[in-house]
Structure formats: C-alpha cells, structure tokens
Amino acid sequence: MQDLHLPQNKKTDRRNVMKRKVYVGMDVHKETIQIAYLTSNTKEMVKEQQIKHNEVHIKKIHQ
C-alpha cells in the first residue's frame, strides 16, 4: 500500500489535502503482467491494464 497525496499548488493548501490509499493487485506471468488499481474508500476498480513482462514496460509503470 502506498499513500497518495494530491499535488500542492496555489489552489490546494497542505492542511486541506485529502489522504487516500490505493490498492494494487498484480498477476504475473512469463509473458505478461496484469495490474489492477482499487480505491480504499469505494473498493471500485480505478484502472486495469496488461503489460509485457519486460524491463522497459515495468519501468514505465513506476514513473
């Protein structure tokens, strides 16, 4: 689990930033990796994607 914070800009104040958690599930295979993201408050799937199981694609997700 990783705490995500809203970016701070002129319109957001650090005191008003809402903290939320995102759960990440991974199904790893030799050729592909399936990734799903869920929010902690609604448990709804935010995003689901499949990537090739190689270093270039894995690094793109991490950025």
DSSP file (Angstrom, degrees, kcal/mol; ACC not computed):
  #  RESIDUE AA STRUCTURE BP1 BP2  ACC     N-H-->O    O-->H-N    N-H-->O    O-->H-N    TCO  KAPPA ALPHA  PHI   PSI    X-CA   Y-CA   Z-CA
    1    1 A M              0   0    0      0, 0.0     2,-0.4     0, 0.0    22,-0.1   0.000 360.0 360.0 360.0 144.3    0.0    0.0    0.0
    2    2 A Q  E     -A   22   0A   0     20,-0.8    20,-1.0     2,-0.0     2,-0.4  -0.998 360.0-127.5-134.9 133.2    1.1    3.5   -0.8
    3    3 A D  E     -A   21   0A   0     -2,-0.4     2,-0.4    18,-0.2    18,-0.2  -0.662  26.1-157.3 -77.3 129.1   -0.3    6.8    0.5
    4    4 A L  E     -A   20   0A   0     16,-2.1    16,-1.2    -2,-0.4     2,-0.4  -0.888   6.1-164.2-107.7 140.1   -1.1    9.1   -2.4
    5    5 A H        -     0   0    0     -2,-0.4    14,-0.1    14,-0.1     3,-0.1  -0.938  25.2-110.5-122.5 145.4   -1.3   12.8   -1.9
    6    6 A L        -     0   0    0     12,-0.5    11,-0.1    -2,-0.4     2,-0.0  -0.463  46.6 -98.7 -67.7 144.2   -2.8   15.5   -4.1
    7    7 A P        -     0   0    0      0, 0.0     2,-0.5     0, 0.0    -1,-0.1  -0.367  37.4-120.1 -65.6 145.1   -0.1   17.7   -5.7
    8    8 A Q        +     0   0    0     -3,-0.1     2,-0.2     3,-0.1     5,-0.1  -0.742  48.7 144.7 -89.8 128.8    0.3   21.0   -3.9
    9    9 A N    >   -     0   0    0     -2,-0.5     3,-0.6     3,-0.2     0, 0.0  -0.753  65.6 -69.8-143.4-167.5   -0.4   24.1   -6.0
   10   10 A K  T 3  S+     0   0    0      1,-0.2    -2,-0.0    -2,-0.2     0, 0.0   0.827 129.9  47.0 -61.6 -31.9   -1.8   27.6   -5.5
   11   11 A K  T 3  S+     0   0    0      2,-0.0     2,-0.4     0, 0.0    -1,-0.2   0.678 104.2  68.7 -86.7 -17.7   -5.4   26.3   -5.1
   12   12 A T    <   -     0   0    0     -3,-0.6     2,-0.4    -5,-0.1    -3,-0.2  -0.847  65.0-156.2-106.9 140.1   -4.5   23.5   -2.6
   13   13 A D    >>  -     0   0    0     -2,-0.4     3,-1.6     1,-0.1     4,-0.5  -0.891  25.7-123.9-109.2 141.3   -3.4   24.1    1.0
   14   14 A R  G >4 S+     0   0    0     -2,-0.4     3,-0.8     1,-0.3    -1,-0.1   0.817 112.1  56.2 -55.4 -32.3   -1.4   21.4    2.7
   15   15 A R  G 34 S+     0   0    0      1,-0.2    -1,-0.3     3,-0.0    -3,-0.0   0.770 108.1  47.9 -71.1 -24.7   -4.0   21.3    5.6
   16   16 A N  G <4 S+     0   0    0     -3,-1.6     2,-0.3     2,-0.1    -1,-0.2   0.388  79.9 120.4 -98.2   3.3   -6.8   20.5    3.1
   17   17 A V    <<  -     0   0    0     -3,-0.8     2,-0.4    -4,-0.5    -9,-0.0  -0.541  59.0-137.5 -72.9 127.1   -5.0   17.7    1.2
   18   18 A M        -     0   0    0     -2,-0.3   -12,-0.5     1,-0.0     2,-0.4  -0.711  11.1-141.9 -88.5 133.0   -7.1   14.5    1.4
   19   19 A K        +     0   0    0     -2,-0.4     2,-0.3   -14,-0.1   -14,-0.1  -0.751  27.2 168.6 -91.9 137.7   -5.1   11.3    2.1
   20   20 A R  E     -A    4   0A   0    -16,-1.2   -16,-2.1    -2,-0.4     2,-0.4  -0.980  25.1-133.5-145.5 159.0   -6.2    8.2    0.3
   21   21 A K  E     -A    3   0A   0     -2,-0.3    19,-1.9   -18,-0.2     2,-0.4  -0.870  10.4-158.4-113.7 147.3   -4.9    4.7   -0.3
   22   22 A V  E     -AB   2  39A   0    -20,-1.0   -20,-0.8    -2,-0.4     2,-0.4  -0.993  10.0-146.7-124.4 129.7   -4.8    2.8   -3.5
   23   23 A Y  E     - B   0  38A   0     15,-2.8    15,-2.7    -2,-0.4     2,-0.5  -0.791  11.8-157.8 -95.6 138.1   -4.5   -1.0   -3.5
   24   24 A V  E     - B   0  37A   0     -2,-0.4     2,-0.4    13,-0.2    13,-0.2  -0.970   6.0-168.9-121.1 126.9   -2.6   -2.6   -6.4
   25   25 A G  E     - B   0  36A   0     11,-2.8    11,-2.4    -2,-0.5     2,-0.4  -0.929   6.0-168.0-114.2 139.6   -3.1   -6.2   -7.4
   26   26 A M  E     - B   0  35A   0     -2,-0.4     2,-0.5     9,-0.2     9,-0.2  -0.983  16.8-166.3-131.5 138.6   -0.7   -8.0   -9.8
   27   27 A D  E     - B   0  34A   0      7,-2.4     7,-2.3    -2,-0.4     2,-0.5  -0.947  23.2-162.2-119.6 105.7   -1.0  -11.3  -11.7
   28   28 A V  E     + B   0  33A   0     -2,-0.5     2,-0.3     5,-0.2     5,-0.2  -0.779  15.6 166.7-102.2 128.8    2.5  -12.0  -13.1
   29   29 A H        -     0   0    0      3,-2.7    -2,-0.0    -2,-0.5     0, 0.0  -0.776  50.3 -96.5-127.8 173.8    3.2  -14.5  -15.9
   30   30 A K  S    S+     0   0    0     -2,-0.3     3,-0.1     1,-0.2    23,-0.0   0.887 121.3  23.5 -60.7 -41.0    6.2  -15.3  -18.0
   31   31 A E  S    S+     0   0    0      1,-0.1    22,-2.7    21,-0.1     2,-0.3   0.768 126.8  25.0 -98.3 -30.2    5.0  -13.1  -20.9
   32   32 A T  E     - C   0  52A   0     20,-0.3    -3,-2.7    21,-0.1     2,-0.4  -0.885  53.7-147.0-137.2 163.0    2.6  -10.5  -19.3
   33   33 A I  E     -BC  28  51A   0     18,-2.4    18,-2.6    -2,-0.3     2,-0.5  -0.994  14.1-155.6-130.3 125.2    1.7   -8.7  -16.1
   34   34 A Q  E     -BC  27  50A   0     -7,-2.3    -7,-2.4    -2,-0.4     2,-0.4  -0.882  15.2-170.3-100.5 128.9   -1.9   -7.8  -15.3
   35   35 A I  E     -BC  26  49A   0     14,-3.4    14,-2.7    -2,-0.5     2,-0.4  -0.971   8.0-175.7-126.4 134.8   -2.3   -4.9  -12.9
   36   36 A A  E     -BC  25  48A   0    -11,-2.4   -11,-2.8    -2,-0.4     2,-0.4  -0.987   9.6-155.5-129.5 141.1   -5.4   -3.6  -11.2
   37   37 A Y  E     -BC  24  47A   0     10,-2.7     9,-3.3    -2,-0.4    10,-1.1  -0.962  11.9-175.0-117.5 130.3   -5.8   -0.5   -9.0
   38   38 A L  E     -BC  23  45A   0    -15,-2.7   -15,-2.8    -2,-0.4     2,-0.2  -0.939  22.2-125.4-123.1 146.0   -8.6   -0.2   -6.4
   39   39 A T  E  >  -B   22   0A   0      5,-1.6     4,-1.3    -2,-0.3   -17,-0.2  -0.621  13.7-135.7 -87.0 151.9   -9.5    2.8   -4.2
   40   40 A S  T  4 S+     0   0    0    -19,-1.9    -1,-0.1    -2,-0.2   -18,-0.1   0.814  99.5  49.6 -76.1 -30.0   -9.7    2.3   -0.4
   41   41 A N  T  4 S+     0   0    0    -20,-0.3    -1,-0.2     1,-0.1   -19,-0.1   0.890 128.5  16.1 -81.0 -37.8  -12.9    4.2    0.1
   42   42 A T  T  4 S-     0   0    0      2,-0.1    -2,-0.2     0, 0.0    -1,-0.1   0.603  84.5-138.3-109.5 -14.3  -15.1    2.6   -2.6
   43   43 A K     <  +     0   0    0     -4,-1.3     2,-0.3     1,-0.2    -3,-0.1   0.704  55.1 144.3  59.6  20.8  -13.2   -0.6   -3.4
   44   44 A E        -     0   0    0      1,-0.1    -5,-1.6    -5,-0.0     2,-0.4  -0.649  60.5-103.4 -88.1 147.7  -14.0    0.2   -7.1
   45   45 A M  E     -C   38   0A   0     -2,-0.3    -7,-0.3    -7,-0.2     3,-0.1  -0.567  35.0-177.0 -71.8 123.7  -11.5   -0.7   -9.8
   46   46 A V  E     -     0   0A   0     -9,-3.3     2,-0.3    -2,-0.4    -1,-0.2   0.856  66.5  -5.4 -87.1 -41.4   -9.9    2.6  -10.9
   47   47 A K  E     -C   37   0A   0    -10,-1.1   -10,-2.7     2,-0.0     2,-0.4  -0.994  54.6-169.4-155.8 146.7   -7.7    1.1  -13.6
   48   48 A E  E     +C   36   0A   0     -2,-0.3     2,-0.3   -12,-0.2   -12,-0.2  -0.995  18.9 163.2-138.9 134.5   -6.8   -2.2  -15.1
   49   49 A Q  E     -C   35   0A   0    -14,-2.7   -14,-3.4    -2,-0.4     2,-0.4  -0.991  27.3-144.2-150.2 157.7   -4.0   -2.9  -17.6
   50   50 A Q  E     -C   34   0A   0     -2,-0.3     2,-0.3   -16,-0.2   -16,-0.2  -0.987  22.9-179.9-123.6 132.9   -1.9   -5.6  -19.1
   51   51 A I  E     -C   33   0A   0    -18,-2.6   -18,-2.4    -2,-0.4     2,-0.2  -0.846  34.8 -94.6-126.2 163.8    1.8   -5.0  -20.0
   52   52 A K  E     -C   32   0A   0     -2,-0.3     2,-1.9   -20,-0.2   -20,-0.3  -0.527  41.4-113.8 -73.9 146.9    4.5   -7.1  -21.5
   53   53 A H  S    S+     0   0    0    -22,-2.7     2,-0.3    -2,-0.2    -1,-0.1  -0.544  76.1 110.1 -85.6  75.9    6.8   -8.7  -18.9
   54   54 A N  S  > S-     0   0    0     -2,-1.9     4,-2.1     1,-0.1     5,-0.2  -0.968  78.5-107.0-145.1 163.2   10.0   -6.8  -19.7
   55   55 A E  H  > S+     0   0    0     -2,-0.3     4,-2.3     1,-0.2     5,-0.2   0.844 113.1  55.9 -60.5 -39.5   12.1   -4.2  -18.0
   56   56 A V  H  > S+     0   0    0      1,-0.2     4,-1.4     2,-0.2    -1,-0.2   0.934 111.5  42.4 -61.2 -48.1   11.0   -1.3  -20.3
   57   57 A H  H  > S+     0   0    0      1,-0.2     4,-1.3     2,-0.2    -1,-0.2   0.873 113.4  52.3 -68.8 -37.4    7.3   -1.7  -19.7
   58   58 A I  H  X S+     0   0    0     -4,-2.1     4,-1.4     1,-0.2     3,-0.3   0.905 108.1  51.4 -65.5 -41.1    7.8   -2.2  -16.0
   59   59 A K  H  X S+     0   0    0     -4,-2.3     4,-1.1     1,-0.2    -1,-0.2   0.845 103.5  59.3 -64.8 -33.6    9.8    1.0  -15.6
   60   60 A K  H  < S+     0   0    0     -4,-1.4     3,-0.3     1,-0.2    -1,-0.2   0.870 105.1  49.5 -63.2 -36.7    7.1    2.9  -17.5
   61   61 A I  H  < S+     0   0    0     -4,-1.3    -1,-0.2    -3,-0.3    -2,-0.2   0.887 107.0  55.1 -68.1 -38.9    4.6    2.0  -14.8
   62   62 A H  H  <        0   0    0     -4,-1.4    -1,-0.2     1,-0.3    -2,-0.2   0.740 360.0 360.0 -68.9 -24.2    6.9    3.0  -12.0
   63   63 A Q     <        0   0    0     -4,-1.1    -1,-0.3    -3,-0.3    -2,-0.1   0.478 360.0 360.0 -72.4 360.0    7.4    6.6  -13.4
